[in-house]
Amino acid sequence: MHVDPKDGTCRSCNGELAIVDADDVTMTVVCDECGDTYDVETDAFGDGCVTYYIPFMAARLEEDGD
């Protein structure tokens, strides 16, 4: 899942971020431009966890067949 650049960009190069993993506390993002990978809080993009975290976790559950 990609992060809308208006919500957040890579802290190293301002490139576009993709969320590649998440748990109860963090989301792991990777930059499409420089490849930098790091963890951010679940509400790092100021969306109250609604735009990115919840849909990412829901998609993960659907993929697992739960």
DSSP file (Angstrom, degrees, kcal/mol; ACC not computed):
  #  RESIDUE AA STRUCTURE BP1 BP2  ACC     N-H-->O    O-->H-N    N-H-->O    O-->H-N    TCO  KAPPA ALPHA  PHI   PSI    X-CA   Y-CA   Z-CA
    1    1 A M              0   0    0      0, 0.0    18,-3.7     0, 0.0     2,-0.3   0.000 360.0 360.0 360.0 128.9    0.0    0.0    0.0
    2    2 A H  B     -A   18   0A   0     16,-0.3     2,-0.5    27,-0.1    16,-0.3  -0.654 360.0-127.7 -92.0 146.3    1.4    3.4   -1.0
    3    3 A V        -     0   0    0     14,-2.6    14,-0.4    -2,-0.3     5,-0.1  -0.774  28.9-113.4 -90.5 130.7    1.3    6.5    1.1
    4    4 A D    >>  -     0   0    0     -2,-0.5     3,-2.6     1,-0.2     4,-1.3  -0.468  24.0-129.5 -61.2 127.7   -0.1    9.6   -0.6
    5    5 A P  T 34 S+     0   0    0      0, 0.0    -1,-0.2     0, 0.0    -2,-0.0   0.750 107.4  62.8 -55.7 -24.4    2.8   12.0   -0.8
    6    6 A K  T 34 S+     0   0    0      1,-0.2     3,-0.1     2,-0.0    -2,-0.1   0.738 107.0  45.4 -71.6 -19.4    0.6   14.8    0.7
    7    7 A D  T <4 S-     0   0    0     -3,-2.6     2,-0.3     1,-0.3    -1,-0.2   0.751 130.8 -29.7 -92.1 -27.9    0.4   12.6    3.9
    8    8 A G     <  -     0   0    0     -4,-1.3     9,-0.4    -5,-0.1    -1,-0.3  -0.864  50.7-163.0 175.2 149.4    4.1   11.7    4.1
    9    9 A T        -     0   0    0     -2,-0.3     7,-0.2     7,-0.1     6,-0.1  -0.847  47.6 -62.7-135.7 172.1    7.3   11.1    2.1
   10   10 A C     >  -     0   0    0      5,-2.6     4,-1.6    -2,-0.3    -1,-0.1  -0.279  36.5-141.4 -58.7 135.9   10.7    9.4    2.8
   11   11 A R  T  4 S+     0   0    0      1,-0.2    -1,-0.1     2,-0.2    -3,-0.0   0.672  99.2  46.4 -74.5 -15.2   12.7   11.1    5.5
   12   12 A S  T  4 S-     0   0    0      3,-0.1    -1,-0.2    24,-0.1    -2,-0.0   0.870 136.2  -0.8 -92.0 -42.9   15.9   10.6    3.5
   13   13 A C  T  4 S-     0   0    0      2,-0.1    -2,-0.2    23,-0.0     3,-0.1   0.397  88.9-113.4-132.5   1.9   15.0   11.7    0.0
   14   14 A N     <  +     0   0    0     -4,-1.6    -3,-0.1     1,-0.2     3,-0.1   0.686  66.9 148.2  67.4  20.3   11.3   12.8    0.0
   15   15 A G        -     0   0    0      1,-0.1    -5,-2.6    -6,-0.1     2,-0.2  -0.204  56.7 -76.8 -76.8 174.2   10.4    9.8   -2.2
   16   16 A E        -     0   0    0     -7,-0.2    16,-3.0    -3,-0.1    17,-0.4  -0.511  47.8-141.0 -76.1 139.1    7.2    7.9   -2.2
   17   17 A L  E     - B   0  31A   0     -9,-0.4   -14,-2.6   -14,-0.4     2,-0.4  -0.756  11.0-161.6-103.5 147.0    6.6    5.4    0.6
   18   18 A A  E     -AB   2  30A   0     12,-2.2    12,-2.4    -2,-0.3     2,-0.6  -0.992  19.8-131.6-123.2 135.0    5.0    2.0    0.5
   19   19 A I  E     + B   0  29A   0    -18,-3.7    10,-0.2    -2,-0.4     3,-0.1  -0.764  31.9 168.1 -84.3 123.8    3.8    0.2    3.7
   20   20 A V  E     +     0   0A   0      8,-2.8     2,-0.3    -2,-0.6     9,-0.2   0.557  59.8   7.6-115.4 -13.4    5.2   -3.3    3.6
   21   21 A D  E     - B   0  28A   0      7,-1.2     7,-2.9     2,-0.0    -1,-0.3  -0.982  57.8-176.3-162.0 160.7    4.5   -4.6    7.1
   22   22 A A  E     + B   0  27A   0     -2,-0.3     5,-0.2     5,-0.3     2,-0.2  -0.985   4.7 177.6-159.2 154.2    2.7   -3.6   10.3
   23   23 A D        -     0   0    0      3,-2.7    34,-0.1    -2,-0.3    -2,-0.0  -0.678  57.8 -68.7-138.2-162.7    2.1   -4.8   13.9
   24   24 A D  S    S+     0   0    0     -2,-0.2    18,-0.1     1,-0.2     3,-0.1   0.714 129.7  24.0 -67.3 -20.0    0.2   -3.4   16.9
   25   25 A V  S    S+     0   0    0      1,-0.2    17,-1.0    16,-0.1     2,-0.3   0.719 121.2  27.7-117.8 -32.7    2.7   -0.6   17.3
   26   26 A T  E     - C   0  41A   0     15,-0.2    -3,-2.7    16,-0.1     2,-0.4  -0.862  51.8-144.3-134.5 163.3    4.5    0.2   14.1
   27   27 A M  E     -BC  22  40A   0     13,-2.7    13,-2.8    -2,-0.3     2,-0.5  -0.985  22.8-136.0-122.0 139.8    4.2    0.1   10.3
   28   28 A T  E     -BC  21  39A   0     -7,-2.9    -8,-2.8    -2,-0.4    -7,-1.2  -0.854  24.9-171.0 -96.8 127.3    7.3   -0.7    8.2
   29   29 A V  E     -BC  19  38A   0      9,-2.9     9,-2.1    -2,-0.5     2,-0.4  -0.875   9.9-161.6-117.6 150.7    7.7    1.6    5.2
   30   30 A V  E     -BC  18  37A   0    -12,-2.4   -12,-2.2    -2,-0.3     2,-0.4  -0.995  21.5-124.1-130.4 139.7   10.1    1.4    2.3
   31   31 A C  E  >  -B   17   0A   0      5,-2.4     4,-1.0    -2,-0.4   -14,-0.2  -0.673   7.0-150.7 -84.2 131.2   11.0    4.2   -0.1
   32   32 A D  T  4 S+     0   0    0    -16,-3.0    -1,-0.1    -2,-0.4   -15,-0.1   0.749  94.6  44.6 -68.7 -24.4   10.4    3.6   -3.8
   33   33 A E  T  4 S+     0   0    0    -17,-0.4    -1,-0.1     3,-0.1   -16,-0.1   0.953 130.1  12.1 -87.1 -57.8   13.2    6.0   -4.7
   34   34 A C  T  4 S-     0   0    0      2,-0.1    -2,-0.1     0, 0.0    -1,-0.1   0.582  90.9-124.1-103.3 -11.7   16.2    5.3   -2.4
   35   35 A G     <  +     0   0    0     -4,-1.0    -3,-0.1     1,-0.3     2,-0.0   0.489  51.0 159.3  82.7   2.0   15.1    2.0   -0.8
   36   36 A D        -     0   0    0     -6,-0.1    -5,-2.4     1,-0.0     2,-0.4  -0.367  22.3-162.0 -59.2 135.2   15.4    3.3    2.7
   37   37 A T  E     +C   30   0A   0     -7,-0.2     2,-0.3    -2,-0.0    -7,-0.2  -0.982  21.3 145.9-125.0 132.3   13.3    1.1    5.1
   38   38 A Y  E     -C   29   0A   0     -9,-2.1    -9,-2.9    -2,-0.4     2,-0.3  -0.986  42.7-103.8-159.1 163.5   12.2    2.1    8.6
   39   39 A D  E     -C   28   0A   0     -2,-0.3     2,-0.3   -11,-0.2   -11,-0.2  -0.708  31.6-176.3 -93.9 143.6    9.4    1.8   11.1
   40   40 A V  E     -C   27   0A   0    -13,-2.8   -13,-2.7    -2,-0.3     5,-0.0  -0.906  35.2 -90.5-130.1 161.1    6.9    4.5   11.8
   41   41 A E  E >   -C   26   0A   0     -2,-0.3     3,-1.9   -15,-0.2   -15,-0.2  -0.300  41.1-108.9 -66.3 158.1    4.1    4.7   14.3
   42   42 A T  T 3  S+     0   0    0    -17,-1.0    11,-0.4     1,-0.3     3,-0.2   0.742 121.9  41.5 -63.4 -23.0    0.7    3.5   13.2
   43   43 A D  T >  S+     0   0    0      1,-0.1     3,-1.8     5,-0.1    -1,-0.3  -0.040  76.4 124.7-110.9  30.3   -0.6    7.1   13.1
   44   44 A A  T <  S+     0   0    0     -3,-1.9    -1,-0.1     1,-0.3    -2,-0.1   0.735  72.2  52.9 -62.4 -23.0    2.6    8.6   11.6
   45   45 A F  T 3  S-     0   0    0     -3,-0.2    -1,-0.3    -4,-0.2    -2,-0.1   0.236 112.3-114.6-102.6  13.9    0.6   10.1    8.7
   46   46 A G  S <  S+     0   0    0     -3,-1.8    -2,-0.1     1,-0.1    -3,-0.1   0.762  81.4 119.4  67.1  28.3   -1.9   12.0   10.9
   47   47 A D  S >  S-     0   0    0    -40,-0.0     3,-1.5     0, 0.0     4,-0.3   0.305  84.2-112.3-108.4   8.3   -4.9   10.0    9.7
   48   48 A G  T 3   -     0   0    0      1,-0.3    -5,-0.1    -5,-0.2    -6,-0.0   0.767  67.4 -72.2  65.7  24.2   -6.0    8.5   13.1
   49   49 A C  T 3 >S+     0   0    0     -7,-0.2     5,-2.4     1,-0.1    -1,-0.3   0.475 116.3 108.3  70.8   4.8   -4.9    5.0   11.7
   50   50 A V  T < 5S+     0   0    0     -3,-1.5    -2,-0.1     3,-0.2    -1,-0.1   0.873  74.0  41.9 -82.9 -39.2   -8.0    5.1    9.4
   51   51 A T  T   5S+     0   0    0     -4,-0.3    -1,-0.1     3,-0.1    -3,-0.1   0.856 132.9   6.5 -80.7 -35.7   -6.4    5.6    6.0
   52   52 A Y  T  >5S+     0   0    0    -10,-0.2     4,-2.3     3,-0.1     5,-0.2   0.816 123.5  47.8-115.6 -55.5   -3.4    3.3    6.1
   53   53 A Y  H  >5S+     0   0    0    -11,-0.4     4,-2.6     2,-0.2     5,-0.2   0.949 113.5  43.6 -63.1 -53.9   -3.1    1.1    9.2
   54   54 A I  H  ><S+     0   0    0     -5,-2.4     4,-2.6     1,-0.2     5,-0.2   0.936 116.9  45.7 -62.4 -48.1   -6.7   -0.3    9.4
   55   55 A P  H  > S+     0   0    0      0, 0.0     4,-2.4     0, 0.0    -1,-0.2   0.892 113.0  51.5 -62.1 -36.9   -6.9   -1.0    5.6
   56   56 A F  H  X S+     0   0    0     -4,-2.3     4,-1.9     2,-0.2    -2,-0.2   0.944 113.1  44.0 -63.1 -47.2   -3.4   -2.6    5.6
   57   57 A M  H  X S+     0   0    0     -4,-2.6     4,-2.0    -5,-0.2    -1,-0.2   0.881 112.8  52.3 -66.3 -37.8   -4.3   -4.9    8.5
   58   58 A A  H  X S+     0   0    0     -4,-2.6     4,-2.2    -5,-0.2    -1,-0.2   0.913 109.1  49.8 -64.0 -42.6   -7.7   -5.8    7.0
   59   59 A A  H  X S+     0   0    0     -4,-2.4     4,-2.3     1,-0.2    -1,-0.2   0.883 108.3  53.7 -63.2 -38.2   -6.0   -6.7    3.7
   60   60 A R  H  X S+     0   0    0     -4,-1.9     4,-1.9     2,-0.2    -1,-0.2   0.915 108.6  49.0 -62.1 -43.1   -3.6   -8.9    5.6
   61   61 A L  H  X>S+     0   0    0     -4,-2.0     5,-2.1     1,-0.2     4,-0.6   0.903 110.6  50.5 -63.7 -40.7   -6.4  -10.7    7.2
   62   62 A E  H ><5S+     0   0    0     -4,-2.2     3,-0.7     1,-0.2    -1,-0.2   0.893 109.4  51.0 -63.7 -40.1   -8.2  -11.3    3.9
   63   63 A E  H 3<5S+     0   0    0     -4,-2.3    -1,-0.2     1,-0.2    -2,-0.2   0.866 109.0  51.3 -65.2 -36.0   -5.0  -12.6    2.4
   64   64 A D  H 3<5S-     0   0    0     -4,-1.9    -1,-0.2    -5,-0.2    -2,-0.2   0.579 113.2-120.4 -77.7  -9.4   -4.6  -15.1    5.3
   65   65 A G  T <<5       0   0    0     -3,-0.7    -3,-0.2    -4,-0.6    -2,-0.1   0.675 360.0 360.0  79.8  17.5   -8.2  -16.3    4.8
   66   66 A D      <       0   0    0     -5,-2.1    -4,-0.2    -6,-0.2    -5,-0.1   0.465 360.0 360.0 -83.1 360.0   -9.2  -15.3    8.3
